[in-house]
């Protein structure tokens, strides 16, 4: 069915192991060998300090030359890392400039954040539409990258779409910025961490990797949305899954530019689950989300505080064989004249993930008007293999001139794109 509904792009975004970010690297002994008076990090620093001036300068120059091939402002990043570990310096020791740079290099590491996979995209309309194609748009994509240790991060791309030319995605920059982290306590708002990619000149140079305890094993599946306040001012918001290795919970994303982001821990009973997606505006003065707090059904939740979410009303549940195991959303609801369009996913036999859609009443989104009895997109027989086989999945679509623009992940491996007429999609519903 999906092959007659969608126009598929030949464009695929695949993981690139050459894209790396510089992250802090810490070392410690196993518990039986730990000695508070002689920590392992201090021993590494002492070895660096034992080098003579010529050897220290040579090693420092080599590190900077190597890192400068794909990172800007390397010396600034290494000195920042030195400042972070200065408490580990031996007493009464002052490091010289070359020693500071080298200590920063030994206690940092390059991390290839999309070496294994690049998938589960969301798409939003860019604030700046200068240079957009005729009758088309400029957009920003968020994507989930998986790197070493099965750790997920969020990266970004820019691109454009028009009916004549389809999807175009700009080449990713060769530069990646190592961010400065503020908070959560220093940021002025409890539970908020600010990620400042000061050197980023365009979105693909910024990456969000785990920096808090709740995110230790990953920042997953950002459902980004262009949110419009009642006064008409737009901003980029979204939710993502923070995974600490055992527990998964939703947290709030806010983009305040191409190089500054905020990540806020959400409160209440609902965020202790996956898959929350924010409506693109307030409803009757309140924020609203689609959630899946029971891991099976779609729920409607509202709140007067964007950081606190409780309760909710069950909205739609599995009905058809392709969604018998569970349902979820594939991004934020999209406002149409006819109502709220929600792209859904369903899990069926052999853990196959397919995509569908439903329409909610515009004035009362707690009322289901129609849904697709058959998948609108299902795993292709020729592209069903990957990190997790038999999966098609999206974290957010948009509509432009009655055309649905849908980026989607394939087999938790790579990302691709499709478009279809909104009218044709609504005709599939019953």
HELIX and SHEET records of a PDB file:
HELIX    1   1 UNK A    2  UNK A    5  1                                   4    
HELIX    2   2 UNK A   31  UNK A   33  5                                   3    
HELIX    3   3 UNK A   36  UNK A   38  5                                   3    
HELIX    4   4 UNK A   40  UNK A   49  1                                  10    
HELIX    5   5 UNK A   53  UNK A   67  1                                  15    
HELIX    6   6 UNK A   74  UNK A   84  1                                  11    
HELIX    7   7 UNK A   86  UNK A   88  5                                   3    
HELIX    8   8 UNK A   97  UNK A  106  1                                  10    
HELIX    9   9 UNK A  148  UNK A  150  5                                   3    
HELIX   10  10 UNK A  185  UNK A  187  5                                   3    
HELIX   11  11 UNK A  203  UNK A  205  5                                   3    
HELIX   12  12 UNK A  213  UNK A  215  5                                   3    
HELIX   13  13 UNK A  321  UNK A  323  5                                   3    
HELIX   14  14 UNK A  349  UNK A  351  5                                   3    
HELIX   15  15 UNK A  422  UNK A  427  1                                   6    
SHEET    1   A 4 UNK A   7  UNK A   8  0                                        
SHEET    2   A 4 UNK A 414  UNK A 421 -1                                        
SHEET    3   A 4 UNK A 403  UNK A 410 -1                                        
SHEET    4   A 4 UNK A 392  UNK A 393 -1                                        
SHEET    1   B 4 UNK A   7  UNK A   8  0                                        
SHEET    2   B 4 UNK A 414  UNK A 421 -1                                        
SHEET    3   B 4 UNK A 403  UNK A 410 -1                                        
SHEET    4   B 4 UNK A 397  UNK A 400 -1                                        
SHEET    1   C 2 UNK A  20  UNK A  24  0                                        
SHEET    2   C 2 UNK A 108  UNK A 112 -1                                        
SHEET    1   D 4 UNK A 117  UNK A 125  0                                        
SHEET    2   D 4 UNK A 137  UNK A 147 -1                                        
SHEET    3   D 4 UNK A 151  UNK A 162 -1                                        
SHEET    4   D 4 UNK A 166  UNK A 169 -1                                        
SHEET    1   E 4 UNK A 117  UNK A 125  0                                        
SHEET    2   E 4 UNK A 137  UNK A 147 -1                                        
SHEET    3   E 4 UNK A 151  UNK A 162 -1                                        
SHEET    4   E 4 UNK A 207  UNK A 208 -1                                        
SHEET    1   F 6 UNK A 180  UNK A 184  0                                        
SHEET    2   F 6 UNK A 192  UNK A 196 -1                                        
SHEET    3   F 6 UNK A 260  UNK A 265 -1                                        
SHEET    4   F 6 UNK A 248  UNK A 255 -1                                        
SHEET    5   F 6 UNK A 234  UNK A 243 -1                                        
SHEET    6   F 6 UNK A 218  UNK A 228 -1                                        
SHEET    1   G 4 UNK A 277  UNK A 278  0                                        
SHEET    2   G 4 UNK A 287  UNK A 291 -1                                        
SHEET    3   G 4 UNK A 298  UNK A 303 -1                                        
SHEET    4   G 4 UNK A 313  UNK A 316 -1                                        
SHEET    1   H 3 UNK A 326  UNK A 329  0                                        
SHEET    2   H 3 UNK A 340  UNK A 347 -1                                        
SHEET    3   H 3 UNK A 334  UNK A 335 -1                                        
SHEET    1   I 4 UNK A 326  UNK A 329  0                                        
SHEET    2   I 4 UNK A 340  UNK A 347 -1                                        
SHEET    3   I 4 UNK A 353  UNK A 360 -1                                        
SHEET    4   I 4 UNK A 368  UNK A 371 -1                                        
END                                                                             
